[in-house]
């Protein structure tokens, strides 16, 4: 039985995303058919899964790639949105690079399209919090540091 205390504790949804680039340094993004903005390959962490495991699973499911999940690049706290009743904690991992002509098999039930985009191009496709994560992930890959992002909080604020 769950202690009554835990019933009252704030909850957060946890997700994992992949930062994958092509030979020109452009980032792989996907166009979900269930929301307005493009995003990174990734999704919700299942019960019993670790964030890196979820990242690998989601990449395989969404774009048909088997990736080596590398270093953690960003951790983001995303406040609850109009369609999400809880805040979200998102882990973005460096999943390396692939050739832009690597065959991609989209998960047709969830995704309409994919593409490789420069940071500037991605800025027109991503929601604000996702764009902040992209910029931070690109910098973290170079610096070797992990960036924490949260709305309105210092470095990495969005």
GUZA-383723 format. One record per residue: residue number from 1; residue in three letters; x, y negated, z of N, C-alpha, C in turn. Coordinates in nm, 4 decimals, decimal comma. Example, Ala and Ser with C-alpha at 12.3 -4.5 7.8 and 13.67 -1.06 7.14 Angstrom:
    n  res       npx       npy       npz      capx      capy      capz       cpx       cpy       cpz
    1  ALA    1,3190    0,5690    0,7800    1,2300    0,4500    0,7800    1,3200    0,3300    0,7800
    2  SER    1,2850    0,2250    0,7080    1,3670    0,1060    0,7140    1,2900   -0,0030    0,7870
% end
This chain:
    n  res       npx       npy       npz      capx      capy      capz       cpx       cpy       cpz
    1  UNK    0,0840    0,1184    0,0000    0,0000    0,0000    0,0000    0,0884   -0,1246    0,0000
    2  UNK    0,0474   -0,2256   -0,0749    0,1224   -0,3503   -0,0845    0,0925   -0,4369    0,0364
    3  UNK    0,1985   -0,4867    0,0968    0,1855   -0,5781    0,2101    0,1096   -0,7023    0,1641
    4  UNK    0,0197   -0,7534    0,2473   -0,0612   -0,8705    0,2122    0,0236   -0,9902    0,1714
    5  UNK    0,1417   -1,0029    0,2281    0,2301   -1,1136    0,1933    0,2583   -1,1173    0,0435
    6  UNK    0,2866   -1,0026   -0,0163    0,3248   -0,9971   -0,1572    0,2099   -1,0334   -0,2495
    7  UNK    0,0882   -1,0189   -0,2046   -0,0279   -1,0561   -0,2859   -0,0324   -1,2071   -0,3075
    8  UNK    0,0231   -1,2835   -0,2134    0,0169   -1,4299   -0,2204    0,1402   -1,4939   -0,2837
    9  UNK    0,2422   -1,4162   -0,3137    0,3673   -1,4708   -0,3664    0,3507   -1,5110   -0,5130
   10  UNK    0,4142   -1,6224   -0,5505    0,4139   -1,6682   -0,6891    0,4683   -1,5586   -0,7810
   11  UNK    0,4119   -1,5485   -0,8977    0,4545   -1,4491   -0,9953    0,5113   -1,5193   -1,1181
   12  UNK    0,6021   -1,4518   -1,1843    0,6569   -1,5013   -1,3098    0,6649   -1,3849   -1,4075
   13  UNK    0,6418   -1,4146   -1,5331    0,6570   -1,3175   -1,6402    0,8040   -1,3212   -1,6817
   14  UNK    0,8635   -1,2064   -1,7064    1,0041   -1,2020   -1,7475    1,0148   -1,1557   -1,8921
   15  UNK    1,0981   -1,2246   -1,9674    1,1188   -1,1908   -2,1071    1,2665   -1,1886   -2,1412
   16  UNK    1,2975   -1,1273   -2,2543    1,4350   -1,1207   -2,3028    1,4351   -1,1509   -2,4518
   17  UNK    1,5372   -1,2239   -2,4954    1,5471   -1,2632   -2,6355    1,6891   -1,2410   -2,6858
   18  UNK    1,7007   -1,2298   -2,8187    1,8293   -1,2039   -2,8826    1,8752   -1,3254   -2,9619
   19  UNK    2,0006   -1,3613   -2,9439    2,0663   -1,4637   -3,0243    2,1517   -1,3889   -3,1256
   20  UNK    2,1035   -1,3863   -3,2505    2,1697   -1,3145   -3,3595    2,1968   -1,4156   -3,4699
   21  UNK    2,3190   -1,4157   -3,5219    2,3522   -1,5088   -3,6292    2,4022   -1,4333   -3,7517
   22  UNK    2,3997   -1,5038   -3,8647    2,4533   -1,4463   -3,9878    2,5962   -1,4959   -4,0084
   23  UNK    2,6542   -1,4607   -4,1226    2,7937   -1,4948   -4,1507    2,8171   -1,6455   -4,1632
   24  UNK    2,7109   -1,7232   -4,1792    2,7223   -1,8697   -4,1876    2,6878   -1,9373   -4,0551
   25  UNK    2,6637   -1,8579   -3,9507    2,6332   -1,9143   -3,8198    2,4882   -1,9529   -3,8004
   26  UNK    2,4039   -1,9169   -3,8964    2,2607   -1,9477   -3,8840    2,1944   -1,8441   -3,7936
   27  UNK    2,0962   -1,8883   -3,7163    2,0313   -1,8014   -3,6184    1,9102   -1,7314   -3,6806
   28  UNK    1,8909   -1,6048   -3,6430    1,7750   -1,5271   -3,6878    1,6538   -1,5658   -3,6042
   29  UNK    1,5477   -1,6099   -3,6720    1,4209   -1,6422   -3,6065    1,3097   -1,5622   -3,6714
   30  UNK    1,2028   -1,5415   -3,5960    1,0852   -1,4708   -3,6464    0,9625   -1,5600   -3,6316
   31  UNK    0,8648   -1,5364   -3,7174    0,7404   -1,6143   -3,7179    0,6259   -1,5269   -3,6672
   32  UNK    0,5926   -1,5379   -3,5382    0,4837   -1,4567   -3,4823    0,3481   -1,5006   -3,5380
   33  UNK    0,2613   -1,4038   -3,5624    0,1284   -1,4371   -3,6148    0,0295   -1,4719   -3,5045
   34  UNK    0,0745   -1,4731   -3,3801   -0,0156   -1,4982   -3,2678    0,0122   -1,6309   -3,1980
   35  UNK    0,1056   -1,7114   -3,2516    0,1287   -1,8444   -3,1946    0,1799   -1,9387   -3,3027
   36  UNK    0,1814   -2,0653   -3,2681    0,2111   -2,1710   -3,3643    0,3578   -2,1774   -3,4071
   37  UNK    0,4495   -2,1609   -3,3149    0,5910   -2,1817   -3,3436    0,6673   -2,0519   -3,3692
   38  UNK    0,7770   -2,0658   -3,4409    0,8691   -1,9551   -3,4601    0,9387   -1,9255   -3,3274
   39  UNK    1,0103   -1,8125   -3,3221    1,0808   -1,7770   -3,1999    1,1969   -1,6839   -3,2288
   40  UNK    1,2583   -1,6378   -3,1236    1,3700   -1,5439   -3,1319    1,3159   -1,4015   -3,1259
   41  UNK    1,3836   -1,3060   -3,1863    1,3444   -1,1678   -3,1618    1,3528   -1,1409   -3,0112
   42  UNK    1,2486   -1,0834   -2,9562    1,2460   -1,0567   -2,8131    1,1040   -1,0440   -2,7641
   43  UNK    1,0890   -1,0311   -2,6336    0,9547   -1,0175   -2,5782    0,9574   -0,9898   -2,4293
   44  UNK    0,8448   -0,9441   -2,3810    0,8242   -0,9202   -2,2385    0,9018   -0,7962   -2,1930
   45  UNK    0,9603   -0,8055   -2,0749    1,0325   -0,6930   -2,0156    0,9302   -0,5970   -1,9556
   46  UNK    0,9363   -0,4715   -1,9973    0,8439   -0,3704   -1,9460    0,8832   -0,3269   -1,8048
   47  UNK    0,7860   -0,2733   -1,7320    0,8120   -0,2207   -1,5976    0,9225   -0,1161   -1,6048
   48  UNK    1,0168   -0,1244   -1,5137    1,1263   -0,0288   -1,5085    1,2412   -0,0584   -1,6028
   49  UNK    1,2303   -0,1636   -1,6823    1,3329   -0,2002   -1,7790    1,4208   -0,3121   -1,7230
   50  UNK    1,5457   -0,3107   -1,7599    1,6347   -0,4223   -1,7301    1,6273   -0,5201   -1,8471
   51  UNK    1,6600   -0,6484   -1,8259    1,6510   -0,7457   -1,9348    1,7279   -0,7065   -2,0608
   52  UNK    1,8497   -0,6554   -2,0477    1,9268   -0,6179   -2,1666    1,8611   -0,5019   -2,2411
   53  UNK    1,8030   -0,4081   -2,1681    1,7319   -0,2967   -2,2319    1,6113   -0,3488   -2,3093
   54  UNK    1,5389   -0,4420   -2,2492    1,4221   -0,4998   -2,3158    1,4633   -0,5728   -2,4422
   55  UNK    1,5739   -0,6438   -2,4361    1,6227   -0,7162   -2,5530    1,6491   -0,6195   -2,6683
   56  UNK    1,7227   -0,5132   -2,6421    1,7534   -0,4146   -2,7462    1,6264   -0,3508   -2,8005
   57  UNK    1,5345   -0,3148   -2,7118    1,4090   -0,2518   -2,7547    1,3286   -0,3465   -2,8421
   58  UNK    1,3145   -0,4709   -2,7983    1,2344   -0,5675   -2,8736    1,2947   -0,5970   -3,0108
   59  UNK    1,4263   -0,6073   -3,0199    1,4907   -0,6296   -3,1496    1,4620   -0,5120   -3,2424
   60  UNK    1,4734   -0,3905   -3,1908    1,4449   -0,2719   -3,2721    1,2995   -0,2708   -3,3175
   61  UNK    1,2072   -0,3031   -3,2263    1,0650   -0,3019   -3,2609    1,0290   -0,4130   -3,3587
   62  UNK    1,0812   -0,5326   -3,3364    1,0373   -0,6484   -3,4140    1,1038   -0,6611   -3,5501
   63  UNK    1,2346   -0,6307   -3,5585    1,3048   -0,6511   -3,6855    1,3789   -0,5270   -3,7346
   64  UNK    1,3630   -0,4151   -3,6647    1,4193   -0,2892   -3,7110    1,5707   -0,2790   -3,7032
   65  UNK    1,6333   -0,3577   -3,6163    1,7790   -0,3544   -3,6031    1,8204   -0,2882   -3,4724
   66  UNK    1,9287   -0,2139   -3,4787    1,9916   -0,1624   -3,3580    2,1087   -0,2547   -3,3286
   67  UNK    2,1022   -0,3227   -3,2149    2,2062   -0,4197   -3,1809    2,2766   -0,3797   -3,0526
   68  UNK    2,3991   -0,4265   -3,0407    2,4710   -0,4146   -2,9142    2,4416   -0,5422   -2,8365
   69  UNK    2,3768   -0,5275   -2,7236    2,3427   -0,6438   -2,6422    2,4680   -0,6857   -2,5669
   70  UNK    2,5123   -0,8069   -2,5972    2,6348   -0,8587   -2,5379    2,6074   -0,9464   -2,4171
   71  UNK    2,6922   -1,0461   -2,3981    2,6832   -1,1303   -2,2787    2,5525   -1,2088   -2,2700
   72  UNK    2,5125   -1,2338   -2,1478    2,3997   -1,3222   -2,1211    2,4430   -1,4642   -2,1554
   73  UNK    2,3597   -1,5360   -2,2326    2,3910   -1,6731   -2,2724    2,3118   -1,7763   -2,1933
   74  UNK    2,1814   -1,7524   -2,1792    2,0971   -1,8490   -2,1084    1,9954   -1,7773   -2,0207
   75  UNK    1,9567   -1,8469   -1,9150    1,8424   -1,8092   -1,8327    1,7545   -1,9328   -1,8281
   76  UNK    1,6290   -1,9182   -1,8654    1,5394   -2,0337   -1,8707    1,4153   -2,0097   -1,7860
   77  UNK    1,3797   -2,1129   -1,7096    1,2535   -2,1149   -1,6357    1,1578   -2,1972   -1,7201
   78  UNK    1,0492   -2,1362   -1,7638    0,9512   -2,2036   -1,8491    0,8207   -2,2091   -1,7726
   79  UNK    0,7745   -2,3310   -1,7447    0,6492   -2,3469   -1,6709    0,5338   -2,2831   -1,7467
   80  UNK    0,4306   -2,2415   -1,6748    0,3123   -2,1831   -1,7369    0,2558   -2,2748   -1,8446
   81  UNK    0,2154   -2,2183   -1,9542    0,1584   -2,2939   -2,0660    0,0077   -2,2746   -2,0680
   82  UNK   -0,0546   -2,3388   -2,1641   -0,2014   -2,3345   -2,1712   -0,2559   -2,1921   -2,1843
   83  UNK   -0,1801   -2,1038   -2,2470   -0,2284   -1,9672   -2,2673   -0,1542   -1,8643   -2,1820
   84  UNK   -0,0632   -1,9107   -2,0952    0,0115   -1,8211   -2,0069   -0,0110   -1,8680   -1,8634
   85  UNK   -0,0776   -1,7876   -1,7811   -0,1140   -1,8330   -1,6464    0,0020   -1,8380   -1,5475
   86  UNK    0,1176   -1,7823   -1,5841    0,2324   -1,7765   -1,4941    0,3528   -1,8424   -1,5604
   87  UNK    0,4470   -1,8897   -1,4796    0,5735   -1,9332   -1,5383    0,6477   -1,8119   -1,5949
   88  UNK    0,7493   -1,8401   -1,6771    0,8266   -1,7329   -1,7385    0,9748   -1,7529   -1,7094
   89  UNK    1,0444   -1,6439   -1,6854    1,1900   -1,6431   -1,6788    1,2362   -1,5687   -1,8032
   90  UNK    1,3177   -1,6361   -1,8856    1,3632   -1,5739   -2,0091    1,5149   -1,5616   -2,0092
   91  UNK    1,5622   -1,4426   -2,0428    1,7047   -1,4128   -2,0536    1,7397   -1,4045   -2,2021
   92  UNK    1,8376   -1,4833   -2,2479    1,8814   -1,4730   -2,3870    2,0220   -1,4148   -2,3914
   93  UNK    2,0358   -1,3094   -2,4725    2,1615   -1,2372   -2,4837    2,2254   -1,2585   -2,6203
   94  UNK    2,3574   -1,2559   -2,6213    2,4326   -1,2619   -2,7461    2,4301   -1,1226   -2,8083
   95  UNK    2,3633   -1,1119   -2,9210    2,3541   -0,9829   -2,9899    2,4368   -0,9819   -3,1175
   96  UNK    2,5334   -1,0733   -3,1237    2,6310   -1,0692   -3,2312    2,5828   -1,1249   -3,3632
   97  UNK    2,6541   -1,0845   -3,4668    2,6241   -1,1331   -3,6003    2,5951   -1,0193   -3,6960
   98  UNK    2,5186   -1,0524   -3,7981    2,4873   -0,9580   -3,9052    2,4958   -1,0332   -4,0372
   99  UNK    2,5049   -0,9620   -4,1450    2,5026   -1,0230   -4,2771    2,3605   -1,0689   -4,3078
  100  UNK    2,3488   -1,1821   -4,3753    2,2153   -1,2332   -4,4090    2,1404   -1,1409   -4,5040
  101  UNK    2,2104   -1,0485   -4,5688    2,1399   -0,9542   -4,6565    2,1138   -0,8193   -4,5885
  102  UNK    2,1349   -0,8127   -4,4571    2,1005   -0,6924   -4,3809    1,9500   -0,6688   -4,3914
  103  UNK    1,9076   -0,5479   -4,4249    1,7633   -0,5220   -4,4342    1,6933   -0,5434   -4,2994
  104  UNK    1,5863   -0,6202   -4,3035    1,5036   -0,6480   -4,1860    1,3679   -0,5833   -4,2098
  105  UNK    1,3200   -0,5087   -4,1122    1,1874   -0,4481   -4,1197    1,1013   -0,5125   -4,0124
  106  UNK    1,0121   -0,6018   -4,0552    0,9280   -0,6746   -3,9603    0,8199   -0,5865   -3,8998
  107  UNK    0,7909   -0,6104   -3,7743    0,6778   -0,5477   -3,7063    0,5524   -0,6208   -3,7556
  108  UNK    0,4858   -0,5647   -3,8547    0,3769   -0,6329   -3,9242    0,2598   -0,6700   -3,8341
  109  UNK    0,2394   -0,5956   -3,7253    0,1278   -0,6260   -3,6356    0,1480   -0,7583   -3,5634
  110  UNK    0,2731   -0,8026   -3,5477    0,3020   -0,9235   -3,4701    0,3705   -1,0343   -3,5480
  111  UNK    0,4404   -1,0003   -3,6557    0,5257   -1,0988   -3,7223    0,4896   -1,1154   -3,8690
  112  UNK    0,4930   -1,2416   -3,9139    0,4631   -1,2729   -4,0535    0,5880   -1,2938   -4,1382
  113  UNK    0,6975   -1,3381   -4,0770    0,8149   -1,3736   -4,1557    0,9378   -1,3787   -4,0651
  114  UNK    1,0519   -1,3909   -4,1269    1,1779   -1,4098   -4,0554    1,2691   -1,4930   -4,1444
  115  UNK    1,3745   -1,5428   -4,0870    1,4733   -1,6156   -4,1653    1,5927   -1,6519   -4,0800
  116  UNK    1,6990   -1,6940   -4,1478    1,8183   -1,7451   -4,0818    1,8194   -1,8957   -4,0994
  117  UNK    1,8401   -1,9694   -3,9901    1,8271   -2,1145   -3,9928    1,9424   -2,1815   -3,9198
  118  UNK    1,9804   -2,2998   -3,9702    2,0762   -2,3824   -3,8976    2,0070   -2,4357   -3,7727
  119  UNK    2,0856   -2,4893   -3,6810    2,0281   -2,5474   -3,5598    1,9305   -2,6589   -3,5975
  120  UNK    1,9687   -2,7420   -3,6934    1,8807   -2,8515   -3,7364    1,7499   -2,7980   -3,7947
  121  UNK    1,7572   -2,7003   -3,8828    1,6360   -2,6417   -3,9411    1,5492   -2,5774   -3,8335
  122  UNK    1,6121   -2,5077   -3,7404    1,5383   -2,4403   -3,6330    1,4641   -2,5405   -3,5461
  123  UNK    1,5186   -2,6599   -3,5323    1,4537   -2,7633   -3,4525    1,3157   -2,7998   -3,5026
  124  UNK    1,2913   -2,7785   -3,6308    1,1589   -2,8084   -3,6879    1,0615   -2,6912   -3,6728
  125  UNK    1,1120   -2,5752   -3,6357    1,0294   -2,4542   -3,6279    0,9982   -2,4095   -3,4855
  126  UNK    1,0884   -2,4383   -3,3934    1,0768   -2,3888   -3,2562    1,0030   -2,4865   -3,1659
  127  UNK    0,9360   -2,4341   -3,0641    0,8804   -2,5185   -2,9579    0,9976   -2,5834   -2,8847
  128  UNK    0,9714   -2,6927   -2,8134    1,0768   -2,7674   -2,7457    1,1631   -2,6844   -2,6534
  129  UNK    1,1003   -2,6008   -2,5697    1,1788   -2,5185   -2,4769    1,2635   -2,4166   -2,5513
  130  UNK    1,2140   -2,3642   -2,6630    1,2902   -2,2663   -2,7404    1,4079   -2,3333   -2,8111
  131  UNK    1,3868   -2,4552   -2,8600    1,4969   -2,5274   -2,9236    1,6072   -2,5565   -2,8218
  132  UNK    1,5698   -2,5963   -2,7004    1,6689   -2,6206   -2,5946    1,7477   -2,4928   -2,5657
  133  UNK    1,6802   -2,3792   -2,5672    1,7478   -2,2509   -2,5452    1,8446   -2,2199   -2,6589
  134  UNK    1,8059   -2,2523   -2,7824    1,8932   -2,2299   -2,8973    2,0215   -2,3121   -2,8849
  135  UNK    2,0071   -2,4404   -2,8575    2,1235   -2,5283   -2,8446    2,2144   -2,4787   -2,7319
  136  UNK    2,1548   -2,4423   -2,6193    2,2323   -2,3930   -2,5051    2,2991   -2,2596   -2,5369
  137  UNK    2,2296   -2,1713   -2,6072    2,2865   -2,0406   -2,6414    2,4057   -2,0558   -2,7350
  138  UNK    2,3935   -2,1446   -2,8330    2,5045   -2,1678   -2,9260    2,6271   -2,2186   -2,8504
  139  UNK    2,6068   -2,3108   -2,7584    2,7178   -2,3647   -2,6790    2,7744   -2,2588   -2,5850
  140  UNK    2,6873   -2,1783   -2,5249    2,7315   -2,0745   -2,4313    2,8131   -1,9671   -2,5022
  141  UNK    2,7779   -1,9367   -2,6258    2,8547   -1,8368   -2,7008    2,9990   -1,8854   -2,7187
  142  UNK    3,0157   -2,0130   -2,7443    3,1491   -2,0699   -2,7644    3,2253   -2,0826   -2,6324
  143  UNK    3,1574   -2,1311   -2,5290    3,2247   -2,1596   -2,4013    3,2424   -2,0370   -2,3124
  144  UNK    3,1606   -1,9350   -2,3348    3,1663   -1,8164   -2,2503    3,0995   -1,8344   -2,1155
  145  UNK    3,0196   -1,9395   -2,1022    2,9479   -1,9634   -1,9772    2,7991   -1,9384   -1,9966
  146  UNK    2,7306   -1,9117   -1,8877    2,5856   -1,8932   -1,8902    2,5215   -2,0268   -1,8555
  147  UNK    2,4181   -2,0643   -1,9297    2,3485   -2,1897   -1,9042    2,2111   -2,1617   -1,8468
  148  UNK    2,1782   -2,2325   -1,7384    2,0446   -2,2274   -1,6784    1,9663   -2,3469   -1,7298
  149  UNK    1,8441   -2,3221   -1,7769    1,7581   -2,4289   -1,8266    1,6274   -2,4302   -1,7498
  150  UNK    1,5782   -2,5509   -1,7235    1,4485   -2,5686   -1,6585    1,3958   -2,7063   -1,6957
  151  UNK    1,2650   -2,7232   -1,6997    1,2082   -2,8527   -1,7362    1,2575   -2,9639   -1,6437
  152  UNK    1,3214   -3,0653   -1,7031    1,3606   -3,1841   -1,6294    1,4706   -3,1677   -1,5270
  153  UNK    1,5508   -3,0622   -1,5353    1,6540   -3,0397   -1,4332    1,7939   -3,0396   -1,4933
  154  UNK    1,8535   -3,1556   -1,4996    1,9947   -3,1695   -1,5340    2,0352   -3,1072   -1,6652
  155  UNK    2,1566   -3,0505   -1,6668    2,2116   -2,9908   -1,7868    2,1171   -2,8833   -1,8389
  156  UNK    2,0849   -2,8929   -1,9646    1,9959   -2,7942   -2,0225    1,8494   -2,8235   -1,9996
  157  UNK    1,8179   -2,9438   -1,9487    1,6773   -2,9777   -1,9235    1,6018   -2,9885   -2,0549
  158  UNK    1,4749   -2,9535   -2,0516    1,3901   -2,9681   -2,1709    1,2534   -3,0152   -2,1310
% end
